[in-house]
């Protein structure tokens, strides 16, 4: 299972080998610009990698200092790293290669991103004071293949990603390979669990329908036998009644195999038994055959096709 804190921990342990990538990641760490100078973070790993990157580039940097945040809970302190962003030099997203862009996104995720794995699925968001910064980050994420959305909340601008594919793309871009593997394992486990639940629910519903149908059929057979009508039925119906009594909990496929007929034929015979029992009890006024009795105006041997042919001859004449 993917744990949000482990994602940042994995990213903070990545030290780019190329100087250009280290500079791009440091630019990403300072992208939010929450402090006038330097970086403010609650994560020790993020503070450590910021100092390490600045030192490798020969930039003046101080050790992290703990400072209390305004309105924060007692005992919760930000780690502040005094670092001059202007000393890093100019950096352009448009002219940078793919490796620098990935390093920049990793720095933004470390310095200004939050990863949550709630009950409703994973959620990644970046919060900014400036709409221009949020819109620019959204554009860069879209260019990299991670499509997000922009929203405003409590006077701040937020870029968020909620789709499983989008978050997997972001983890792959930033180099969180272990986190990506855990994320995919969790996604597969959820899909298997959801599919299993759907199958179990469908099986339970089918079993309930089978039990209710079998109970109605057994009651119908008992009613026909008590009324003395069962022995007068055709052989096929009596065989279906006997097999249903022998297999009171079986489904139609089992009964059809025992009778040596198709599933549709077995279903028709059992439904016929229930219908005859209802007719015997006065539940229905007439049998299906009586509904198809010829009307007084119809001659013997009349059929719908013969009637249509007769009408056609009359029109032609």
C-alpha positions as CSV (number, residue, x, y, z in Angstrom):
1,X,0.0,0.0,0.0
2,X,1.3,3.4,-0.9
3,X,2.0,5.7,2.0
4,X,2.1,9.5,1.3
5,X,5.1,10.2,3.6
6,X,7.1,7.5,1.8
7,X,6.7,9.2,-1.5
8,X,8.4,12.4,-0.4
9,X,11.0,10.3,1.5
10,X,11.9,8.5,-1.7
11,X,12.0,11.7,-3.7
12,X,14.2,13.4,-1.1
13,X,16.8,10.6,-1.4
14,X,17.2,11.2,-5.1
15,X,20.4,13.3,-5.9
16,X,20.6,14.2,-9.6
17,X,24.0,13.4,-11.1
18,X,24.0,16.3,-13.6
19,X,24.5,19.9,-12.5
20,X,21.7,21.1,-14.7
21,X,19.3,18.7,-13.1
22,X,20.4,19.8,-9.6
23,X,19.8,23.4,-10.5
24,X,16.3,22.6,-12.0
25,X,15.3,20.7,-8.8
26,X,16.4,23.6,-6.6
27,X,14.4,26.0,-8.8
28,X,11.4,23.7,-8.3
29,X,11.9,23.7,-4.5
30,X,11.8,27.5,-4.4
31,X,9.0,27.8,-7.0
32,X,6.2,28.5,-4.5
33,X,8.1,31.5,-3.1
34,X,6.3,31.4,0.3
35,X,9.3,32.9,2.0
36,X,11.0,36.1,1.0
37,X,14.3,34.2,0.9
38,X,14.8,30.5,1.1
39,X,12.6,27.5,1.7
40,X,10.0,26.7,4.4
41,X,9.0,23.1,4.9
42,X,7.7,20.6,7.5
43,X,9.6,17.7,6.0
44,X,13.1,17.0,7.2
45,X,14.0,15.1,4.0
46,X,13.1,18.1,1.9
47,X,15.2,20.4,4.0
48,X,18.1,18.0,3.8
49,X,18.0,17.7,0.0
50,X,17.7,21.5,-0.4
51,X,20.9,22.1,1.6
52,X,22.6,19.3,-0.3
53,X,21.7,20.6,-3.7
54,X,22.6,24.2,-2.8
55,X,26.0,23.0,-1.5
56,X,26.7,21.0,-4.6
57,X,26.1,24.1,-6.7
58,X,28.4,26.2,-4.6
59,X,25.6,28.5,-3.3
60,X,25.7,30.1,0.1
61,X,23.3,28.2,2.4
62,X,22.7,28.0,6.1
63,X,21.6,25.1,8.2
64,X,17.8,24.6,8.6
65,X,16.3,26.6,11.5
66,X,13.1,25.6,13.3
67,X,10.5,28.4,13.4
68,X,6.9,28.3,14.6
69,X,4.2,28.8,12.0
70,X,1.5,31.4,12.6
71,X,-1.6,29.7,13.8
72,X,0.1,26.3,13.9
73,X,-0.5,23.7,16.5
74,X,1.9,23.7,19.5
75,X,5.1,21.8,18.8
76,X,4.7,22.1,15.1
77,X,7.6,24.0,13.5
78,X,8.7,24.8,10.0
79,X,12.2,24.2,8.9
80,X,13.5,27.4,7.3
81,X,16.6,27.4,5.0
82,X,18.0,30.8,4.1
83,X,18.8,30.6,0.4
84,X,19.0,33.3,-2.2
85,X,17.0,32.2,-5.2
86,X,18.7,34.9,-7.4
87,X,22.0,33.2,-6.9
88,X,20.8,30.1,-8.7
89,X,20.7,32.0,-12.0
90,X,18.1,32.0,-14.7
91,X,16.3,28.9,-15.7
92,X,13.7,28.4,-18.4
93,X,11.2,25.6,-18.8
94,X,10.9,26.1,-22.5
95,X,14.6,25.7,-23.3
96,X,15.3,22.9,-20.7
97,X,15.7,19.2,-21.7
98,X,13.4,16.5,-20.4
99,X,15.6,15.5,-17.5
100,X,15.6,19.1,-16.2
101,X,11.9,19.3,-16.5
102,X,11.5,16.1,-14.5
103,X,13.8,17.4,-11.8
104,X,11.9,20.7,-11.6
105,X,8.6,18.8,-11.1
106,X,10.3,16.7,-8.4
107,X,11.4,19.8,-6.6
108,X,7.9,21.4,-6.8
109,X,6.4,18.2,-5.4
110,X,8.8,18.2,-2.6
111,X,8.6,21.9,-1.8
112,X,5.0,22.7,-2.4
113,X,3.1,19.4,-3.0
114,X,1.0,17.3,-0.8
115,X,0.1,13.6,-1.4
116,X,-2.9,12.1,0.4
117,X,-4.1,8.5,0.2
118,X,-7.6,8.7,1.6
119,X,-10.6,6.4,1.4
120,X,-11.8,8.1,-1.8
121,X,-8.6,7.5,-3.6
122,X,-5.2,9.3,-4.0
123,X,-5.0,13.0,-4.2
124,X,-2.1,15.3,-5.1
125,X,-2.3,19.1,-4.8
126,X,-0.1,22.2,-5.0
127,X,-1.2,25.4,-3.3
128,X,-0.1,28.8,-4.3
129,X,-0.8,32.4,-3.4
130,X,-0.6,33.5,-7.0
131,X,-2.9,32.4,-9.7
132,X,-0.2,33.0,-12.3
133,X,2.1,30.5,-10.6
134,X,-0.7,27.9,-10.3
135,X,-1.7,28.3,-14.0
136,X,1.9,28.1,-15.1
137,X,2.5,24.9,-13.1
138,X,-0.8,23.4,-14.5
139,X,0.4,24.2,-18.0
140,X,3.8,22.5,-17.4
141,X,2.1,19.4,-15.9
142,X,-0.1,19.1,-18.9
143,X,2.8,19.4,-21.2
144,X,4.4,16.5,-19.3
145,X,1.4,14.3,-19.6
146,X,-0.1,14.7,-16.1
147,X,-3.4,16.5,-16.6
148,X,-4.8,18.3,-13.5
149,X,-7.2,21.1,-12.7
150,X,-7.2,24.5,-11.2
151,X,-9.4,25.6,-8.3
152,X,-9.6,28.4,-5.7
153,X,-10.0,27.6,-2.0
154,X,-9.8,30.0,1.0
155,X,-8.1,32.7,-1.1
156,X,-5.4,30.4,-2.4
157,X,-5.1,28.8,-5.8
158,X,-4.8,25.0,-6.0
159,X,-3.6,22.7,-8.7
160,X,-4.8,19.2,-8.0
161,X,-4.6,15.7,-9.6
162,X,-7.1,13.0,-8.7
163,X,-7.2,10.5,-11.6
164,X,-5.3,7.3,-11.0
165,X,-3.5,7.5,-14.4
166,X,-2.6,11.2,-13.8
167,X,-1.0,10.5,-10.4
168,X,0.8,7.4,-11.8
169,X,2.2,9.7,-14.5
170,X,3.4,12.3,-12.0
171,X,5.1,9.6,-9.8
172,X,6.8,8.3,-12.9
173,X,8.0,11.7,-14.0
174,X,9.4,12.7,-10.6
175,X,11.3,9.4,-10.2
176,X,9.2,7.8,-7.4
177,X,9.7,4.3,-8.8
178,X,9.0,2.5,-5.5
179,X,6.0,4.7,-4.8
180,X,4.7,4.0,-8.4
181,X,5.1,0.3,-7.8
182,X,3.2,0.4,-4.6
183,X,0.6,2.6,-6.2
184,X,0.0,0.2,-9.1
185,X,-0.2,-2.7,-6.7
186,X,-2.8,-0.9,-4.6
187,X,-4.7,-0.1,-7.8
188,X,-4.7,-3.7,-9.0
189,X,-5.8,-4.9,-5.5
190,X,-8.7,-2.4,-5.5
191,X,-9.8,-3.4,-9.0
192,X,-9.7,-7.1,-8.1
193,X,-11.6,-6.5,-4.9
194,X,-14.2,-4.4,-6.6
195,X,-14.6,-7.1,-9.3
196,X,-14.9,-9.8,-6.7
197,X,-17.5,-7.9,-4.8
198,X,-19.6,-7.4,-8.0
199,X,-19.4,-11.1,-8.8
200,X,-20.4,-12.0,-5.3
201,X,-23.3,-9.6,-5.3
202,X,-24.5,-11.0,-8.7
203,X,-24.1,-14.6,-7.4
204,X,-26.0,-13.8,-4.3
205,X,-28.8,-12.2,-6.3
206,X,-29.0,-15.2,-8.7
207,X,-29.1,-17.6,-5.7
208,X,-31.9,-15.6,-4.2
209,X,-33.9,-15.8,-7.4
210,X,-33.3,-19.5,-7.7
211,X,-34.4,-20.2,-4.2
212,X,-37.6,-18.2,-4.6
213,X,-38.4,-19.8,-7.9
214,X,-37.8,-23.3,-6.5
215,X,-40.0,-22.6,-3.5
216,X,-42.9,-21.4,-5.8
217,X,-42.5,-24.5,-8.0
218,X,-42.5,-26.9,-5.0
219,X,-45.6,-25.3,-3.6
220,X,-47.3,-25.6,-7.0
221,X,-46.4,-29.2,-7.3
222,X,-47.7,-29.9,-3.9
223,X,-51.0,-28.1,-4.7
224,X,-51.4,-30.0,-7.9
225,X,-50.8,-33.3,-6.1
226,X,-53.3,-32.5,-3.4
227,X,-55.9,-31.7,-6.0
228,X,-55.3,-34.9,-7.9
229,X,-54.2,-33.1,-11.0
230,X,-50.6,-34.0,-11.0
231,X,-51.1,-37.6,-12.2
232,X,-53.3,-36.4,-15.1
233,X,-50.5,-34.1,-16.5
234,X,-48.4,-35.0,-19.5
235,X,-45.3,-37.2,-18.9
236,X,-42.9,-34.2,-19.5
237,X,-44.6,-32.1,-16.8
238,X,-44.7,-35.0,-14.4
239,X,-41.0,-35.7,-15.0
240,X,-40.1,-32.1,-14.4
241,X,-42.1,-32.2,-11.1
242,X,-40.3,-35.3,-10.0
243,X,-36.9,-33.9,-10.7
244,X,-37.7,-30.7,-8.9
245,X,-38.7,-32.7,-5.8
246,X,-35.5,-34.7,-6.1
247,X,-33.4,-31.5,-6.4
248,X,-35.2,-28.8,-4.5
249,X,-32.2,-26.4,-4.4
250,X,-30.8,-27.1,-7.9
251,X,-30.7,-24.5,-10.7
252,X,-32.2,-24.8,-14.1
253,X,-29.0,-26.2,-15.7
254,X,-28.9,-29.1,-13.2
255,X,-32.6,-29.9,-13.8
256,X,-32.2,-29.7,-17.6
257,X,-29.3,-32.1,-17.5
258,X,-31.3,-34.5,-15.3
259,X,-34.3,-34.3,-17.7
260,X,-32.1,-34.5,-20.8
261,X,-33.7,-31.4,-22.3
262,X,-32.6,-27.8,-22.9
263,X,-32.5,-25.2,-20.2
264,X,-35.3,-23.3,-21.9
265,X,-37.5,-26.4,-22.1
266,X,-37.0,-27.1,-18.4
267,X,-37.9,-23.5,-17.5
268,X,-41.0,-23.7,-19.7
269,X,-42.2,-26.9,-18.0
270,X,-41.7,-25.6,-14.5
271,X,-43.4,-22.3,-15.3
272,X,-46.3,-24.4,-16.7
273,X,-46.6,-26.3,-13.5
274,X,-46.8,-23.0,-11.5
275,X,-49.4,-21.7,-13.9
276,X,-51.6,-24.8,-13.7
277,X,-51.5,-24.6,-9.9
278,X,-52.7,-21.0,-10.0
279,X,-55.5,-21.9,-12.4
280,X,-56.5,-24.7,-10.1
281,X,-56.7,-22.3,-7.2
282,X,-58.7,-19.8,-9.2
283,X,-55.8,-17.3,-9.4
284,X,-56.4,-17.0,-13.2
285,X,-59.6,-17.1,-15.1
286,X,-58.4,-19.0,-18.1
287,X,-55.5,-21.1,-19.4
288,X,-53.3,-19.6,-22.1
289,X,-54.9,-22.0,-24.6
290,X,-58.3,-20.6,-23.8
291,X,-57.0,-17.1,-24.6
292,X,-56.2,-18.3,-28.1
293,X,-59.7,-19.8,-28.7
294,X,-61.2,-18.9,-32.0
295,X,-63.6,-16.0,-32.0
296,X,-67.2,-16.6,-33.2
297,X,-66.5,-14.8,-36.4
298,X,-63.5,-17.0,-37.3
299,X,-64.0,-20.1,-39.4
300,X,-62.4,-23.4,-38.6
301,X,-58.9,-23.6,-40.0
302,X,-58.5,-19.8,-39.8
303,X,-55.0,-18.4,-39.2
304,X,-53.5,-14.9,-39.3
305,X,-51.6,-15.7,-42.5
306,X,-54.7,-17.1,-44.2
307,X,-56.7,-14.0,-43.1
308,X,-54.1,-11.7,-44.6
309,X,-54.2,-13.6,-47.9
310,X,-58.0,-13.4,-48.0
311,X,-58.0,-9.7,-47.4
312,X,-55.4,-9.2,-50.1
313,X,-57.6,-11.1,-52.6
314,X,-60.6,-9.0,-51.6
315,X,-58.7,-5.8,-52.2
316,X,-57.4,-7.1,-55.6
317,X,-60.9,-8.0,-56.7
